[in-house]
Amino acid sequence: MPKVKILAERELKQIVPLDLMAVECIENAFHSLATKTVAMPPILRLEIGEYRGEVDVKTAYVPGLDGFAVKISPGFFDNPKVGLPSTNGLMVLLSSKTGVLQALLLDNGYLTNVRTAAAGAVAAKHLARKDASIATVLGAGIQARLQLQALAMVRPIREARMWARDVSKAEVVAQELSSELQFPVTPYAEPEKAVAGSHIIVTTTPADKPILSAAWLEAGQHVTAMGSDAEQKNEIEPTAITCADLYVADSLAQTRRLGELHHALAAGAVANDASFPELGEIIAASKSGRTSQTQITIADLTGTGVQDTAIAALALTRAEAAGAGTAFES
């Protein structure tokens, strides 16, 4: 049997940082989803409500890639109370030709964090104004940090605001990011004030009730919603989708079932047969993105298996080039 590569989180952090190559990797994944015969089944989800836990299983086969990933991604949102991260998990990479195991990526959710932040950057690159320089992040967790880092790679961000329910946490994170990113990140006690005058708004929470009101949105703003990756999660007021000039899904089949669009459909704010573009279609130029400086745009990112396969394939390629990881015969 072929040898299997095992990579731990510490090794993956060294070889797959959140950089422009990771952003390009995820951009190409979205392009493939729009232009190739990608096989991507619905997400398998296990809910463990007793412990505010959920487990997602995602996968996708992308023609042209040697392997495909199966990702197991737990999220237990009370974990920080006992000193544990809220997300962890692993990815299994299998041969597209034979199904033989190629690699075990014991990333504890690290690769998911990278590809999710990279997707936010891709959405901003294709939907936000090119001169967008003020960003607001709602939330103060790991994705709040990474989304802002990724955003600064694709837009000339010179100022950021941060709001979280835990104001003290937002204050700490904002101070750390100000030092790291070399532009001011200011904590806000009220989300409405944090949003006012901002060019890009990113929601990064597991909220089950809207934290972003449609009435707060202003001409020219772009919103990336990346927290609503389960049926009960909802960060944006449903009417915001009808107020926006352009709504874009990462996967329309998914956002109808569990994204912000899901809630807009349930509330009757959007017709059941309404059609919307996907991010990959805009990247591939088969659908139009932002067409004016004054449009309000929304990207609904629920997280797709094609992103996981893309980032896992990148990780294995880089590991082989660097001689990283441990090989064993199964």
N, C-alpha and C positions, 0 to 999 in steps of 0.2 A: 504493500500500500504506500502511496505517496506520503511524505512527511507533512505534518500539520504544524503551522506556526501559531504560537501562543504569545500574545502581546498584552502586557499589563498596562494599567492606566498611566503610570509614570513614564513608560516608553512611548505611549501614544501621544502624550503631551509634548514630548520632545520632537516627534516626527510629523505630527499633524497639528500645528498651531492654528489659531484663528488668524489667517492672513488672506491676502488677495487671491492666492492659489486655491484656498478653501472656498472662497466666494465664487471663483470661476468654476470650480468643481460642481457646486450646487446650481449655479446658473445653467451649466450644461445639462444637468439632470432635469431641470424644468424644461429646457429646450427639447430633450429627448422625449419627455412625457407628451409634448405637443406634436412631435414629428415622427416618432417611431412607434412600433407596435409593442408598447410596454405592457407587461402583464403585472397588474397591481391589484390584488384582492382587497376587499374591505378589511379594515382594522379589526382584529380580534381583541376584545376588551373584557377584562375581569374586574368587577367592582368589589371592593372590600370596605363597605361603608362604615363598619364598626370602628375602623382605624383610619378613616379618611384616606383610604388607599385605593389605587387602581393599578392594573397591569395591562399594558398595550403590547400586542405582538404585530409588527409591521414587516412587510417584505415586498420586493418587486424584482422582476427580471427585466433587464434593459438590454435589448439586442446590441451586440458589439462589445459588451463587457464580459470578461472571462468568468466572473463570479457573480453570485447574487447573495444578498444578506438577508438573514432572518434576525430581527431584533426583538429582544425581550426587555421591556422598559417599564419598571415599577415607579410609581410616584406615590409616596406616603407623606402627606403634607403636614402631619404633626411631628415628623421626625426631628426638626430643629429643636423642639422642646426637650428632647432627650439627647441632644448633641450629635445627631446624625443628619446627613444631607437628605433632602426631600426626594431626590431622584438618584437612581443607580441603574444597574442592569448590565447587559452584554450584547454583543453581536456575534453571530455565527456566519462565516462566509463559506459558501459552497460553490463548487464548480458548476458553471452553467451548462457544460457539455455532459458531465457524468454524475453530478450530484455529490461527488466526493468532497468531504470536508477539507477546506483549504486553511482556514484560520479560525481561532477563537480570540475575539477581541474583548478582553476583560476590562472594559473602559469605565465601568461604574457610571455610565451616562455621559461621559465626557464627549464622545463623538456626537451624541445627540445634541448636546449643548452647542458644539461647534457648528454643526450643520443647521441648527435652528437659528443661530445668530447670523450665519452666512445667508440664510434665506431672507432674513430681515433686510440685510444689506442689498440683496438682489431686488427685493421689492422696492426699496427706496431708489435704487439706481434707475429703475425703469418707470417709476411712477411719481416720485417726488420732484419738485422743481429743481433744476440744476443748480440754482443759487441758494438752495435751502441751507441756512446756517444756524438756526435755532431749533433745538430738539427738546422734546419733553418725553420722559420715560415715567410711566405709571407702574409702580412696583419697585422693590429694592433688593430683589434676590439675584441669583446668579445670572438669569437671562437679562435682567435690567442692566447689569454690568456689561455683559457680552454684546447685547444689542447696540448699546451706545458705542462700544469699541468698534464693532463692525460698521456701524453707520458712519463713523468718522473716516473710514477708508474710502467711502464712495461719495460723500458729500462734504462741502467745506464747513463743517460744524465749528463754530467759534464760541457757542454758549449752549448750555444744557440746563434743564430743570428736572427735578425728581420729586415725585410724590409717592408716599406709601402710607398705609394705615398706621404703621408704626413709625411715627415721625422721627424718633431717635435713631432708628435704623437707617432711614433715608439720610439723616444728617451725617452719619458715619460713612456710608457708602458714597455720598456726594463728595465728601472731603477726600476720600481715597481716589476717586475717579478724577477729581480736579488735579491732583498731583500727578496721576498716571498719564492723563490725556493732554495735559498742558493747556486746558481751557477751563473756564469756571463752570462748575456744576453746582447749582443752587437748590437746596431742599425747600419744598413748599408745603405748607400745612393744608392748603386747599387745592384740589385737583383743577377746579375751574380756573383759578389764577395761574396755575402752572401751564395750562393749555393756551391761555390767551396770548396771542401774538406769536405763537410757536409755528414753525414751518413743517415739522415732522413730529408726530405723536406715536409712541410705541407703547402698547399695553402688554404687560408681561406677567400677569397674575393668574391664579387659579380661581378668580372670582366667579360666583354663581349668580350675582346680580350686577347690572351695569355699573361701571365706574366712570364711564365716559358718556356724557349726555350729548344728544344730537344738537341741542340748542347752543352748545359751546363751540361748535365747529365754525370756522371762518374760511372765506374764499382763499384758495391757494394752498390749503393745508393738505398734507398726506397723513393717513393713519395706517399703521401696521398693527393689526391685532394678531397676537401669536399665542395667547393663553387659552383660547377656547378649543381645546383638543379633545373634549368629551361632551356628551349630550347636555349635561347639566351646567356646564361652564358658560358664562356669558359676561363679557367685558364691555360691550358697546350697546347702547340703547338701540333696539331694533329699527326705529325710525331713522337712525343715522344712515342706514343703507339706502333708503329712499331719498334722503336729503343729498346724498353724495352724487356727484356728476359721473363717477366711474367706480364701480365695485368690481374687484378682481379676486378670484379664488385661486388657491394653490391647486386644488382638485375640486371641481364643482360637485362631483358625486359625493365627496366627503363633506364639503361645507353645507350641503343640503341636509346632511344627516347629523352633523355635530358641530359645525362652526357657528360664527355669528349669523350667517345666512339662515341656518336652522331656526334660530329664534325669531328672525324677521318673518320667516314663513309661518311659524306657529302663531305669531301675533297678528297675522293677516296684513302685515305692512308691505309684503311683497307677494305677488301672484305666484301660485305654484308652478305655472308654466313659464315664468320669467327666465330669460337667458342672459348669461353673463360670461365675459371672457375669463380664461385662465391665465395665470402668470406666464406659463410656457408659451402660450399663443402670442402674447405681447412680445416676449423675447424673440420669438421666431418671426415676428412682424406679420403674422397672419391676422392679428387683431390690433386695433389701435389702443395706445396707452394714453397718457396725458397729452392733450392737444392745446392747452392754454395755461398761462400762469395763474389763472383765477379758479381753475377747477378744484373741487374737493375730491380726493381719491381715497379709497379704502382697499387695503389688501388683507384678506382673510386667510391666515396661515394656520392650518390644522396639523401640519406635519405629515409627510408622505413617505411611503416605503421606498420610492425612487431616490429620495435624498439619502436614506440609510444605506442603500446599495452603493450609491456613488461615493459616499464618504468612507465606507468600509473598503471599497476597491482602492481608493486613494491611499488608505492606511497600509494595506498590504503591499502595494507598489513601493511606497516609501520605505517600508520595513525591509523589503528585499534589497533595495538600493543601499540602505544604511547598515545592513547586516544586523538589524535589531530583532529582538524577540528570541524565543526558545523554540526549537524544532523537536518534535517527537513523532514516533511512528504509532499510529493508532491501531 
